[in-house]
Amino acid sequence: MTGISRRGVLAAGAAATLAGGRTGGARAQSANTIRIGVLNDQSGTYRDVGGPTGVACAQQAVAEFSAQGFNVEVLSADHQNKPDVGVAIARQWIDRDGVDMILDVPTSSVALAIAGVAREKNKVFVNSGAATADLTGPQCSPNTVHWTYDTYMLARSTGGAMVRAGGDSWFFITADYAFGHAMQRDATRFVEAAGGRVVGSARYPFPATTDFSAFLLQARASRAKVIGLVNAGADTVNSIKQAREFGATRSARLAALLMYLNDVHALGLETAQGLVMTETFYWDLNDRTRAFTRRVLPRTPNNYPNMNHAGNYAGTLHYLKAVQDMGVAAARASGVETVNRMKAMPTDDDCFGPGRIREDGRKLHPAYLLEAKKPAESRAPWDYFKVVQTTPGDEAFRPLSEGGCPLVRS
């Protein structure tokens, strides 16, 4: 494993073994058992927006799919937002533990690496947590489904809304890795297409940054009308808090290009009120989303599900439907054929409603532009959003012809 330290390999192996609760090899796996590995950030920047709640949502899907003629086991591990650690875990899971599908994988650099492993090993990769649209673009794979959201959709929805509201000059504060690069690229495209301009940007080291003051002072000095926060999780929360403290919001609006329900909870509505963001799932959206939330909350009572978590549930459920349809042996034999079956079957679940998976692996469903409520508007705990705009699935994501995916036939 070129570039992976011995310490990193040992850490990855320990994480995977403890998560799986087993030390047996793949050969000991029952012929009638499917194994799913949830790989995400369990302890760092993205813990609350992914982490244990993401595992719980996958387990909920398995519980609801029980008694379908085959067994399902869920393993989980922490990739620490490091591609080398994620790759080491994925290889161990597949080669030693018989994992058939890898799920979630926030942090775009890790997700792109895992997509390569899944393709090499002919296993299934259902991504929920990573944002880079390159997963269904130049780096698309016949083994990968990109379920929940991506940089193109977020830039189109949140970025487009900010420009229409008068935010025609932007300064980006960007996490310096694959997600940040893709998001700034896509947001710049929509800002400029709407007649706006980017007056500057600053990249910061990820995940080693907690003090954003220097970057916020640069943004304020640029006199941009919008400060685009190209980050997520704890980084977004810290950026917003510090922007208020340093007075950056007196002359500019904040655009959180990837923000979650859980971030608003961490900030509190007094600080978050008026912020706009885009999610493809909100727990209080309709009767089906509320029903799902009631079912899963006993597993994660202190952290309501967001779109990442919902993607783990829905992606797992659809994968298991495909396994049932084609048979365990056939599903375990070929990740490509399993993904093909997933694409051929319409999707429908309580989190996202009806949808489909495109030829490039992009899962299509509506996107919701949300605004954080004022404290007086909130009626109950976690009642944080009002829907400003809904974009249908066929319009929310990048057109198939523009992605550059080699799987797409011209």
C-alpha positions as CSV (number, residue, x, y, z in Angstrom):
1,M,0.0,0.0,0.0
2,T,2.1,2.8,-1.3
3,G,2.2,5.9,0.9
4,I,0.5,4.3,3.9
5,S,2.5,4.3,7.1
6,R,2.7,1.2,9.2
7,R,1.0,3.1,12.1
8,G,-1.8,4.1,9.7
9,V,-2.4,0.5,8.6
10,L,-2.4,-0.8,12.2
11,A,-4.9,1.9,13.2
12,A,-7.2,1.1,10.3
13,G,-7.1,-2.6,11.0
14,A,-8.0,-2.0,14.7
15,A,-10.9,0.2,13.7
16,A,-12.3,-2.2,11.3
17,T,-12.0,-5.2,13.6
18,L,-13.5,-3.5,16.6
19,A,-16.4,-2.1,14.5
20,G,-17.2,-5.5,13.0
21,G,-16.9,-7.3,16.3
22,R,-15.2,-10.3,14.6
23,T,-11.8,-11.5,13.6
24,G,-12.9,-14.3,11.2
25,G,-12.0,-14.2,7.5
26,A,-14.1,-13.8,4.4
27,R,-14.1,-17.6,3.8
28,A,-16.0,-18.1,7.1
29,Q,-18.9,-15.9,5.8
30,S,-22.2,-17.7,5.3
31,A,-23.2,-18.1,1.7
32,N,-26.5,-16.5,2.6
33,T,-25.1,-13.4,4.3
34,I,-24.5,-9.9,3.0
35,R,-22.1,-7.6,4.7
36,I,-22.2,-3.9,4.6
37,G,-19.4,-1.6,5.8
38,V,-20.2,1.9,6.9
39,L,-17.1,3.9,6.5
40,N,-17.2,7.5,7.8
41,D,-15.8,10.1,10.3
42,Q,-16.6,8.8,13.8
43,S,-14.5,11.3,15.8
44,G,-13.6,14.4,13.8
45,T,-15.0,17.3,11.8
46,Y,-17.9,15.3,10.3
47,R,-18.8,13.2,13.3
48,D,-22.2,14.8,14.0
49,V,-23.2,15.2,10.3
50,G,-22.2,11.5,9.6
51,G,-20.6,9.3,12.2
52,P,-22.6,7.1,14.5
53,T,-26.0,8.4,13.3
54,G,-25.1,7.3,9.8
55,V,-24.4,3.8,11.1
56,A,-27.7,3.8,13.0
57,C,-29.6,4.7,9.8
58,A,-28.0,1.9,7.9
59,Q,-28.9,-0.5,10.8
60,Q,-32.5,0.8,10.6
61,A,-32.7,-0.1,7.0
62,V,-31.4,-3.6,7.7
63,A,-33.9,-4.0,10.6
64,E,-36.8,-3.0,8.3
65,F,-35.6,-5.4,5.6
66,S,-35.3,-8.4,8.0
67,A,-36.8,-11.8,7.2
68,Q,-36.3,-11.5,3.5
69,G,-34.5,-14.8,3.1
70,F,-30.9,-13.8,3.8
71,N,-28.8,-12.4,6.6
72,V,-27.3,-8.9,6.7
73,E,-24.5,-7.7,8.9
74,V,-23.3,-4.1,9.4
75,L,-19.7,-3.2,10.2
76,S,-18.4,0.3,10.8
77,A,-15.1,2.1,11.0
78,D,-13.6,5.6,11.3
79,H,-11.5,6.7,8.2
80,Q,-10.3,9.8,10.1
81,N,-10.7,11.9,6.9
82,K,-7.6,10.3,5.6
83,P,-7.6,8.5,2.2
84,D,-4.8,6.1,3.2
85,V,-6.6,5.0,6.3
86,G,-9.9,4.6,4.4
87,V,-8.2,2.5,1.7
88,A,-6.6,0.3,4.2
89,I,-9.9,-0.4,6.0
90,A,-11.7,-1.0,2.7
91,R,-9.2,-3.5,1.5
92,Q,-9.2,-5.3,4.8
93,W,-13.0,-5.4,4.9
94,I,-13.2,-6.9,1.4
95,D,-10.2,-9.3,1.5
96,R,-10.6,-10.5,5.1
97,D,-14.1,-9.8,6.3
98,G,-16.1,-10.4,3.2
99,V,-17.7,-7.0,2.9
100,D,-20.0,-6.7,-0.2
101,M,-21.0,-3.1,-0.1
102,I,-19.2,0.0,1.3
103,L,-21.5,2.8,2.4
104,D,-21.3,6.5,3.2
105,V,-17.7,7.8,3.0
106,P,-17.8,11.5,3.6
107,T,-14.7,13.5,2.7
108,S,-14.4,13.6,-1.1
109,S,-10.7,12.6,-1.2
110,V,-11.5,9.5,0.7
111,A,-14.6,8.7,-1.4
112,L,-12.7,9.0,-4.7
113,A,-10.1,6.6,-3.3
114,I,-12.7,4.1,-2.1
115,A,-14.4,4.2,-5.5
116,G,-11.2,3.0,-7.0
117,V,-10.9,0.1,-4.5
118,A,-14.6,-0.9,-5.1
119,R,-14.0,-1.0,-8.9
120,E,-10.7,-3.0,-8.5
121,K,-12.4,-5.5,-6.3
122,N,-15.8,-5.5,-8.1
123,K,-17.8,-4.6,-5.0
124,V,-20.6,-2.0,-4.5
125,F,-19.9,1.5,-3.3
126,V,-22.9,3.6,-2.3
127,N,-21.8,7.1,-1.4
128,S,-23.9,9.3,0.8
129,G,-21.5,11.7,2.6
130,A,-19.1,12.9,0.0
131,A,-19.9,15.9,-2.2
132,T,-17.6,16.0,-5.2
133,A,-19.6,15.7,-8.4
134,D,-16.6,14.1,-10.0
135,L,-17.9,10.8,-8.6
136,T,-20.5,10.8,-11.4
137,G,-18.3,12.8,-13.8
138,P,-14.7,12.2,-15.0
139,Q,-14.1,9.6,-12.2
140,C,-17.5,7.8,-12.4
141,S,-17.4,4.0,-12.0
142,P,-19.8,1.2,-12.8
143,N,-19.5,0.1,-9.2
144,T,-20.5,3.4,-7.6
145,V,-23.9,5.0,-6.8
146,H,-23.8,8.6,-5.6
147,W,-26.9,8.9,-3.5
148,T,-27.6,12.1,-1.6
149,Y,-26.1,15.4,-3.0
150,D,-23.2,16.8,-4.8
151,T,-21.3,20.0,-5.4
152,Y,-23.1,20.9,-8.6
153,M,-26.5,20.6,-7.0
154,L,-25.5,22.6,-3.9
155,A,-23.8,25.3,-6.0
156,R,-26.9,25.6,-8.3
157,S,-29.4,25.8,-5.4
158,T,-27.7,27.8,-2.7
159,G,-25.3,29.7,-4.8
160,G,-27.9,30.6,-7.4
161,A,-30.3,31.8,-4.7
162,M,-27.7,34.1,-3.2
163,V,-26.9,35.7,-6.6
164,R,-30.6,36.2,-7.3
165,A,-30.9,37.9,-3.9
166,G,-28.3,40.5,-4.9
167,G,-25.1,38.8,-3.9
168,D,-23.2,39.5,-7.1
169,S,-19.6,39.6,-5.7
170,W,-18.1,36.6,-3.8
171,F,-15.1,35.7,-1.7
172,F,-14.6,32.0,-1.0
173,I,-13.1,30.4,2.1
174,T,-12.3,26.9,1.0
175,A,-11.2,23.7,2.6
176,D,-8.1,22.7,0.7
177,Y,-9.0,19.2,-0.6
178,A,-11.1,17.5,-3.3
179,F,-14.5,18.6,-1.9
180,G,-13.5,22.3,-1.5
181,H,-11.9,22.4,-5.0
182,A,-15.0,20.9,-6.6
183,M,-17.4,23.1,-4.7
184,Q,-15.6,26.3,-5.4
185,R,-15.3,25.4,-9.1
186,D,-19.0,24.6,-9.4
187,A,-20.1,27.6,-7.3
188,T,-17.9,30.0,-9.4
189,R,-19.7,28.6,-12.5
190,F,-23.1,29.5,-11.2
191,V,-22.1,32.9,-9.8
192,E,-20.5,34.0,-13.1
193,A,-23.4,32.6,-15.2
194,A,-25.8,34.7,-13.2
195,G,-23.7,37.8,-13.9
196,G,-21.8,37.8,-10.6
197,R,-18.1,37.7,-10.1
198,V,-15.6,36.2,-7.7
199,V,-13.3,38.8,-6.2
200,G,-11.0,36.5,-4.2
201,S,-10.6,33.3,-2.3
202,A,-8.5,31.7,0.5
203,R,-7.8,28.0,1.0
204,Y,-7.2,26.6,4.5
205,P,-5.6,23.3,5.5
206,F,-8.1,20.5,6.2
207,P,-8.7,19.0,8.7
208,A,-6.2,20.9,10.8
209,T,-7.8,24.4,11.0
210,T,-10.0,25.7,13.8
211,D,-9.1,29.4,13.7
212,F,-10.6,31.1,10.6
213,S,-10.0,34.7,11.7
214,A,-7.3,35.4,9.1
215,F,-9.4,34.1,6.2
216,L,-12.5,36.1,7.4
217,L,-10.4,39.3,7.6
218,Q,-9.3,38.7,4.0
219,A,-12.9,38.2,3.0
220,R,-14.0,41.4,4.8
221,A,-11.2,43.4,3.2
222,S,-12.3,42.2,-0.3
223,R,-15.6,44.1,0.1
224,A,-17.4,41.1,-1.4
225,K,-21.2,41.0,-0.8
226,V,-21.1,37.3,-0.1
227,I,-18.6,35.2,1.8
228,G,-18.9,31.7,0.5
229,L,-18.1,29.0,3.1
230,V,-16.8,26.0,1.1
231,N,-16.6,23.6,4.0
232,A,-18.8,21.5,6.2
233,G,-19.5,20.1,9.7
234,A,-17.6,21.6,12.6
235,D,-15.6,23.9,10.1
236,T,-18.8,25.6,9.0
237,V,-20.0,26.0,12.5
238,N,-16.7,27.6,13.6
239,S,-16.6,29.8,10.5
240,I,-20.0,31.2,11.1
241,K,-19.4,31.8,14.8
242,Q,-16.1,33.6,14.1
243,A,-17.6,35.6,11.2
244,R,-20.1,37.0,13.7
245,E,-17.4,37.7,16.2
246,F,-15.1,39.5,13.8
247,G,-17.8,41.6,12.2
248,A,-17.6,40.0,8.8
249,T,-21.3,39.8,8.5
250,R,-21.9,43.6,8.9
251,S,-21.1,44.2,5.3
252,A,-21.5,40.7,3.7
253,R,-23.9,37.8,3.8
254,L,-22.7,34.3,4.5
255,A,-23.4,31.5,2.0
256,A,-22.9,28.1,3.7
257,L,-22.6,26.0,0.6
258,L,-22.8,22.7,2.5
259,M,-24.7,23.0,5.8
260,Y,-26.8,20.5,7.7
261,L,-29.6,20.5,10.3
262,N,-27.0,19.4,12.9
263,D,-24.9,22.5,12.2
264,V,-27.9,24.7,12.9
265,H,-28.5,22.8,16.1
266,A,-24.9,23.4,17.2
267,L,-25.1,27.1,16.4
268,G,-28.6,27.7,17.8
269,L,-31.3,29.7,15.9
270,E,-30.2,32.9,17.5
271,T,-27.0,32.7,15.5
272,A,-28.2,30.7,12.5
273,Q,-31.5,32.5,11.8
274,G,-31.8,33.7,8.2
275,L,-29.0,31.4,6.8
276,V,-30.0,29.6,3.6
277,M,-28.8,26.1,2.8
278,T,-29.8,23.1,0.6
279,E,-30.6,19.6,1.8
280,T,-32.3,16.7,-0.1
281,F,-34.0,15.5,3.1
282,Y,-35.5,17.3,6.1
283,W,-37.1,15.3,8.9
284,D,-40.2,17.5,9.1
285,L,-40.8,17.8,5.3
286,N,-43.8,15.5,5.1
287,D,-45.6,12.5,6.7
288,R,-43.0,10.0,5.3
289,T,-40.0,11.8,6.5
290,R,-41.5,12.3,9.9
291,A,-42.4,8.6,10.1
292,F,-38.8,7.6,9.2
293,T,-37.5,10.0,11.9
294,R,-39.8,8.5,14.6
295,R,-38.5,5.0,13.7
296,V,-34.8,5.9,13.8
297,L,-34.7,8.3,16.8
298,P,-34.6,5.5,19.4
299,R,-31.2,4.5,17.9
300,T,-29.9,8.1,17.9
301,P,-32.1,10.2,20.3
302,N,-29.6,13.1,20.7
303,N,-28.9,13.7,17.0
304,Y,-31.7,14.1,14.4
305,P,-31.0,12.6,11.0
306,N,-29.9,14.9,8.1
307,M,-29.6,14.1,4.4
308,N,-26.3,12.2,4.8
309,H,-27.9,9.9,7.4
310,A,-31.0,9.5,5.3
311,G,-28.9,8.6,2.3
312,N,-27.4,5.7,4.3
313,Y,-30.8,4.4,5.1
314,A,-32.2,4.8,1.6
315,G,-29.1,3.6,-0.2
316,T,-28.9,0.5,2.1
317,L,-32.6,-0.3,1.5
318,H,-32.4,0.0,-2.2
319,Y,-29.2,-2.1,-2.3
320,L,-30.9,-4.9,-0.3
321,K,-33.9,-4.8,-2.7
322,A,-31.5,-5.4,-5.6
323,V,-29.8,-8.3,-3.7
324,Q,-33.2,-9.8,-3.0
325,D,-34.2,-9.4,-6.7
326,M,-31.1,-11.1,-8.1
327,G,-30.1,-13.4,-5.3
328,V,-27.3,-13.3,-2.7
329,A,-24.9,-15.4,-4.7
330,A,-25.2,-13.3,-7.9
331,A,-25.0,-10.0,-5.9
332,R,-21.9,-11.1,-4.1
333,A,-20.3,-12.3,-7.3
334,S,-20.4,-8.9,-9.1
335,G,-20.6,-5.4,-7.8
336,V,-21.1,-4.1,-11.4
337,E,-24.1,-6.4,-11.9
338,T,-25.6,-5.4,-8.6
339,V,-25.3,-1.7,-9.4
340,N,-26.8,-2.3,-12.8
341,R,-29.8,-4.0,-11.1
342,M,-30.0,-1.0,-8.7
343,K,-30.1,1.4,-11.7
344,A,-32.8,-0.7,-13.4
345,M,-35.1,-0.7,-10.4
346,P,-37.0,2.5,-9.5
347,T,-36.2,3.9,-6.0
348,D,-38.8,4.7,-3.3
349,D,-38.3,5.2,0.4
350,D,-39.6,7.4,3.2
351,C,-36.7,9.8,3.1
352,F,-36.5,10.8,-0.5
353,G,-39.7,9.4,-2.0
354,P,-39.8,8.1,-5.6
355,G,-36.6,8.5,-7.7
356,R,-34.1,6.7,-9.9
357,I,-30.4,6.1,-10.5
358,R,-29.0,7.4,-13.7
359,E,-26.5,5.7,-16.0
360,D,-23.6,7.7,-14.5
361,G,-24.6,6.5,-11.0
362,R,-26.2,9.7,-9.9
363,K,-29.3,9.2,-7.7
364,L,-32.0,11.7,-8.6
365,H,-34.5,13.2,-6.1
366,P,-35.7,16.8,-5.3
367,A,-33.5,19.4,-3.6
368,Y,-34.9,21.8,-1.0
369,L,-33.6,25.3,-0.5
370,L,-34.1,25.9,3.3
371,E,-33.9,28.9,5.5
372,A,-33.2,28.7,9.2
373,K,-36.1,30.0,11.2
374,K,-36.1,32.8,13.7
375,P,-36.2,31.5,17.3
376,A,-39.8,32.7,17.7
377,E,-40.8,30.7,14.7
378,S,-39.6,27.3,16.0
379,R,-42.3,25.3,17.7
380,A,-40.3,22.4,19.0
381,P,-36.8,21.0,19.4
382,W,-35.1,20.5,16.0
383,D,-37.9,22.5,14.2
384,Y,-35.3,24.7,12.4
385,F,-36.2,25.1,8.8
386,K,-38.8,26.5,6.4
387,V,-38.7,25.5,2.7
388,V,-38.0,28.4,0.4
389,Q,-37.8,26.5,-2.9
390,T,-38.1,22.9,-4.3
391,T,-36.1,21.8,-7.3
392,P,-37.3,18.6,-9.0
393,G,-34.7,15.8,-9.2
394,D,-34.3,15.9,-13.0
395,E,-33.4,19.6,-12.7
396,A,-31.5,19.7,-9.5
397,F,-28.4,17.7,-10.6
398,R,-26.0,18.2,-13.5
399,P,-27.3,17.1,-16.9
400,L,-26.0,13.7,-18.0
401,S,-24.5,15.2,-21.1
402,E,-22.3,17.7,-19.2
403,G,-20.6,15.3,-16.6
404,G,-18.0,13.7,-18.8
405,C,-18.7,10.2,-17.4
406,P,-17.1,7.5,-19.6
407,L,-20.1,5.2,-18.8
408,V,-22.5,7.6,-20.7
409,R,-23.1,6.6,-24.3
410,S,-23.2,9.6,-26.6
